[in-house]
Amino acid sequence: MGGFLLLAAFMANSAPLPATYIILSMAVMTFCLSYLYPQFSQKDERMQLIRQKGMFFTFFAFLFYSFALNSLLEFNIIHLTASDAITILSALMISTLFSSWVFLARRY
């Protein structure tokens, strides 16, 4: 669905709908959870460590995303509405959290 919405926006020479970003981040989330399910079904210290470190890294990524988006908006490099900016930040947060869990699960 997200790929179709991106293709339609590309063919119309316009920006994708803000819901497209959420749909794509939900796709990333489902793929990450399908990879992590066998490990997350265990409630051990390793999974708690992975979750905690993932949230920690995601917090700093969110600070970076917020700073970068705010800078782009302040210097009029991009023009977004408030709802578009919140949607983009939400999609980035979802994708960052679950992909960091996958990377940390492979590392630990």
GROMACS elastic network, one bead per residue, 0.5 to 0.9 nm:
[ bonds ]
;  ai    aj funct       b0    kb
    1     4     6  0.50938   500
    1     5     6  0.62838   500
    1     6     6  0.86662   500
    1    20     6  0.82660   500
    1    23     6  0.74378   500
    1    24     6  0.83323   500
    2     5     6  0.51198   500
    2     6     6  0.61744   500
    2     7     6  0.85600   500
    2    19     6  0.86926   500
    2    20     6  0.54624   500
    2    21     6  0.75832   500
    2    22     6  0.85928   500
    2    23     6  0.56137   500
    2    24     6  0.54255   500
    2    27     6  0.83356   500
    3     6     6  0.50493   500
    3     7     6  0.60668   500
    3     8     6  0.85453   500
    3    20     6  0.83845   500
    3    24     6  0.79259   500
    4     7     6  0.50313   500
    4     8     6  0.60774   500
    4     9     6  0.85732   500
    5     8     6  0.50728   500
    5     9     6  0.61640   500
    5    10     6  0.85232   500
    5    16     6  0.68245   500
    5    17     6  0.75705   500
    5    20     6  0.63455   500
    6     9     6  0.51518   500
    6    10     6  0.60726   500
    6    11     6  0.85922   500
    6    15     6  0.85521   500
    6    16     6  0.59297   500
    6    17     6  0.83599   500
    6    20     6  0.71516   500
    7    11     6  0.60921   500
    7    12     6  0.85209   500
    7    16     6  0.87451   500
    8    11     6  0.51606   500
    8    12     6  0.61299   500
    8    13     6  0.85936   500
    8    14     6  0.87855   500
    8    16     6  0.79980   500
    9    12     6  0.50515   500
    9    13     6  0.60732   500
    9    14     6  0.52926   500
    9    15     6  0.59011   500
    9    16     6  0.50331   500
    9    17     6  0.77277   500
   10    13     6  0.51112   500
   10    14     6  0.63662   500
   10    15     6  0.75056   500
   10    16     6  0.76725   500
   11    14     6  0.78861   500
   12    15     6  0.85573   500
   14    17     6  0.89650   500
   15    18     6  0.86361   500
   16    19     6  0.81759   500
   16    20     6  0.64537   500
   16    21     6  0.82017   500
   17    20     6  0.54836   500
   17    21     6  0.77482   500
   17    84     6  0.87484   500
   18    21     6  0.57881   500
   18    22     6  0.73024   500
   18    83     6  0.82693   500
   18    84     6  0.58064   500
   18    85     6  0.87850   500
   18    87     6  0.62889   500
   18    88     6  0.72585   500
   19    22     6  0.52291   500
   19    23     6  0.62584   500
   19    24     6  0.87091   500
   19    84     6  0.88897   500
   19    87     6  0.74164   500
   20    23     6  0.50820   500
   20    24     6  0.61890   500
   20    25     6  0.85926   500
   21    24     6  0.51623   500
   21    25     6  0.61337   500
   21    26     6  0.85562   500
   21    87     6  0.72670   500
   21    88     6  0.64798   500
   21    90     6  0.87416   500
   21    91     6  0.58240   500
   21    92     6  0.84132   500
   22    25     6  0.50459   500
   22    26     6  0.60632   500
   22    27     6  0.85907   500
   22    87     6  0.69716   500
   22    88     6  0.76670   500
   22    90     6  0.74117   500
   22    91     6  0.50667   500
   22    92     6  0.86643   500
   22    94     6  0.84703   500
   23    26     6  0.50978   500
   23    27     6  0.63256   500
   23    28     6  0.88230   500
   23    91     6  0.83045   500
   24    27     6  0.50171   500
   24    28     6  0.64008   500
   24    29     6  0.86458   500
   24    91     6  0.78402   500
   24    95     6  0.86466   500
   25    29     6  0.61253   500
   25    30     6  0.86846   500
   25    90     6  0.87412   500
   25    91     6  0.53298   500
   25    92     6  0.72387   500
   25    93     6  0.86525   500
   25    94     6  0.61091   500
   25    95     6  0.52626   500
   26    30     6  0.61581   500
   26    31     6  0.86392   500
   26    91     6  0.79945   500
   26    94     6  0.74282   500
   26    95     6  0.76923   500
   27    30     6  0.52022   500
   27    31     6  0.63120   500
   27    32     6  0.86026   500
   27    95     6  0.88964   500
   28    31     6  0.52942   500
   28    32     6  0.61454   500
   28    33     6  0.85873   500
   28    94     6  0.82515   500
   28    95     6  0.60771   500
   28    98     6  0.75927   500
   28    99     6  0.76505   500
   29    32     6  0.51557   500
   29    33     6  0.60544   500
   29    34     6  0.85197   500
   29    94     6  0.69174   500
   29    95     6  0.63801   500
   29    97     6  0.85988   500
   29    98     6  0.58148   500
   29    99     6  0.77001   500
   30    33     6  0.50854   500
   30    34     6  0.60295   500
   30    35     6  0.86048   500
   30    98     6  0.88794   500
   31    34     6  0.51335   500
   31    35     6  0.63639   500
   31    36     6  0.86866   500
   32    35     6  0.51667   500
   32    36     6  0.61374   500
   32    37     6  0.85513   500
   32    98     6  0.59849   500
   32    99     6  0.64219   500
   32   101     6  0.79466   500
   32   102     6  0.63547   500
   33    37     6  0.56850   500
   33    40     6  0.86537   500
   33    98     6  0.74504   500
   33   102     6  0.84813   500
   34    37     6  0.54216   500
   34    38     6  0.82059   500
   35    38     6  0.73978   500
   35    39     6  0.83594   500
   35   102     6  0.75992   500
   36    39     6  0.54075   500
   36    40     6  0.58684   500
   36    41     6  0.84819   500
   36   101     6  0.81083   500
   36   102     6  0.68586   500
   36   105     6  0.77807   500
   37    40     6  0.50363   500
   37    41     6  0.59270   500
   37    42     6  0.88875   500
   38    41     6  0.55354   500
   38    42     6  0.74269   500
   39    42     6  0.57948   500
   39    43     6  0.85530   500
   39    47     6  0.72957   500
   39   105     6  0.82701   500
   40    43     6  0.67310   500
   40    44     6  0.86357   500
   40    47     6  0.62984   500
   42    47     6  0.74624   500
   43    46     6  0.82600   500
   43    47     6  0.65698   500
   43    48     6  0.75036   500
   44    47     6  0.56900   500
   44    48     6  0.66039   500
   44    49     6  0.88835   500
   45    48     6  0.50291   500
   45    49     6  0.60667   500
   45    50     6  0.85898   500
   46    49     6  0.50829   500
   46    50     6  0.62152   500
   46    51     6  0.86630   500
   46   105     6  0.86071   500
   46   108     6  0.75257   500
   47    51     6  0.61210   500
   47    52     6  0.85191   500
   47   105     6  0.79435   500
   48    51     6  0.51165   500
   48    52     6  0.60808   500
   48    53     6  0.85389   500
   49    52     6  0.51213   500
   49    53     6  0.60217   500
   49    54     6  0.83178   500
   50    53     6  0.52818   500
   50    54     6  0.59057   500
   50    55     6  0.85583   500
   50   100     6  0.87241   500
   50   101     6  0.62117   500
   50   102     6  0.88474   500
   50   104     6  0.58946   500
   50   105     6  0.64124   500
   50   108     6  0.78035   500
   51    54     6  0.50777   500
   51    55     6  0.62018   500
   51    56     6  0.85800   500
   51    97     6  0.89487   500
   51   101     6  0.65822   500
   51   104     6  0.86652   500
   52    55     6  0.52355   500
   52    56     6  0.61885   500
   52    57     6  0.87545   500
   53    57     6  0.61381   500
   53    58     6  0.84083   500
   53   100     6  0.85163   500
   53   101     6  0.81710   500
   53   104     6  0.78512   500
   54    57     6  0.52411   500
   54    58     6  0.60122   500
   54    59     6  0.85668   500
   54    96     6  0.85763   500
   54    97     6  0.60577   500
   54    98     6  0.78435   500
   54    99     6  0.86629   500
   54   100     6  0.54487   500
   54   101     6  0.54458   500
   54   103     6  0.89663   500
   54   104     6  0.72174   500
   55    59     6  0.61022   500
   55    60     6  0.88857   500
   55    97     6  0.65357   500
   55   100     6  0.84407   500
   55   101     6  0.86104   500
   56    59     6  0.52541   500
   56    60     6  0.68166   500
   56    61     6  0.88474   500
   57    60     6  0.53866   500
   57    61     6  0.62233   500
   57    62     6  0.86285   500
   57    96     6  0.85799   500
   57    97     6  0.79863   500
   57   100     6  0.75231   500
   58    62     6  0.59741   500
   58    63     6  0.85776   500
   58    93     6  0.69419   500
   58    96     6  0.61243   500
   58    97     6  0.55739   500
   58   100     6  0.75635   500
   59    62     6  0.50833   500
   59    63     6  0.63994   500
   59    64     6  0.87964   500
   59    93     6  0.86716   500
   59    97     6  0.89322   500
   60    63     6  0.50017   500
   60    64     6  0.62954   500
   60    65     6  0.85998   500
   61    64     6  0.50159   500
   61    65     6  0.60510   500
   61    66     6  0.84904   500
   61    92     6  0.89399   500
   61    93     6  0.80165   500
   61    96     6  0.75968   500
   62    66     6  0.59567   500
   62    67     6  0.84175   500
   62    89     6  0.77500   500
   62    92     6  0.80150   500
   62    93     6  0.66046   500
   62    96     6  0.86816   500
   63    66     6  0.51526   500
   63    67     6  0.60952   500
   63    68     6  0.85451   500
   64    67     6  0.51153   500
   64    68     6  0.60338   500
   64    69     6  0.84687   500
   65    68     6  0.51561   500
   65    69     6  0.59775   500
   65    70     6  0.83551   500
   65    89     6  0.71489   500
   65    92     6  0.79857   500
   65    93     6  0.88773   500
   66    69     6  0.51925   500
   66    70     6  0.58978   500
   66    71     6  0.84173   500
   66    89     6  0.74435   500
   67    70     6  0.51421   500
   67    71     6  0.60530   500
   67    72     6  0.85904   500
   68    71     6  0.51285   500
   68    72     6  0.61770   500
   68    73     6  0.86230   500
   69    72     6  0.51099   500
   69    73     6  0.61569   500
   69    74     6  0.85409   500
   69    78     6  0.88325   500
   69    85     6  0.78024   500
   69    89     6  0.85771   500
   70    73     6  0.51176   500
   70    74     6  0.59857   500
   70    75     6  0.86115   500
   71    74     6  0.50804   500
   71    75     6  0.61572   500
   71    76     6  0.84653   500
   71    77     6  0.84913   500
   72    75     6  0.55153   500
   72    76     6  0.62136   500
   72    77     6  0.51974   500
   72    78     6  0.59077   500
   72    79     6  0.84608   500
   73    76     6  0.51067   500
   73    77     6  0.62167   500
   73    78     6  0.57137   500
   73    79     6  0.64284   500
   73    80     6  0.75084   500
   74    77     6  0.77480   500
   74    78     6  0.87504   500
   75    78     6  0.80680   500
   76    79     6  0.64847   500
   80    83     6  0.80710   500
   80    84     6  0.59307   500
   80    85     6  0.62452   500
   81    84     6  0.52064   500
   81    85     6  0.63272   500
   81    86     6  0.87462   500
   82    85     6  0.51330   500
   82    86     6  0.62072   500
   82    87     6  0.85473   500
   83    86     6  0.51246   500
   83    87     6  0.60467   500
   83    88     6  0.85753   500
   84    87     6  0.50598   500
   84    88     6  0.61486   500
   84    89     6  0.85921   500
   85    88     6  0.51501   500
   85    89     6  0.61490   500
   85    90     6  0.85415   500
   86    89     6  0.50672   500
   86    90     6  0.60163   500
   86    91     6  0.85328   500
   87    90     6  0.50810   500
   87    91     6  0.61385   500
   87    92     6  0.85783   500
   88    91     6  0.51435   500
   88    92     6  0.61544   500
   88    93     6  0.85804   500
   89    92     6  0.50938   500
   89    93     6  0.61099   500
   89    94     6  0.86929   500
   90    93     6  0.50560   500
   90    94     6  0.62403   500
   90    95     6  0.86311   500
   91    94     6  0.52343   500
   91    95     6  0.61975   500
   91    96     6  0.84784   500
   92    95     6  0.51942   500
   92    96     6  0.58875   500
   92    97     6  0.84513   500
   93    96     6  0.51328   500
   93    97     6  0.60127   500
   93    98     6  0.86446   500
   94    97     6  0.54033   500
   94    98     6  0.64036   500
   94    99     6  0.85125   500
   95    98     6  0.56168   500
   95    99     6  0.59684   500
   95   100     6  0.83325   500
   96    99     6  0.53187   500
   96   100     6  0.58570   500
   96   101     6  0.85276   500
   97   100     6  0.52721   500
   97   101     6  0.63601   500
   97   102     6  0.89417   500
   98   101     6  0.50387   500
   98   102     6  0.64673   500
   98   103     6  0.88459   500
   99   102     6  0.50520   500
   99   103     6  0.63240   500
   99   104     6  0.85960   500
  100   103     6  0.50625   500
  100   104     6  0.59984   500
  100   105     6  0.83819   500
  101   104     6  0.50971   500
  101   105     6  0.59169   500
  101   106     6  0.85538   500
  102   105     6  0.50771   500
  102   106     6  0.62759   500
  102   107     6  0.86253   500
  103   106     6  0.52408   500
  103   107     6  0.62224   500
  103   108     6  0.88016   500
  104   108     6  0.60360   500
  105   108     6  0.53914   500
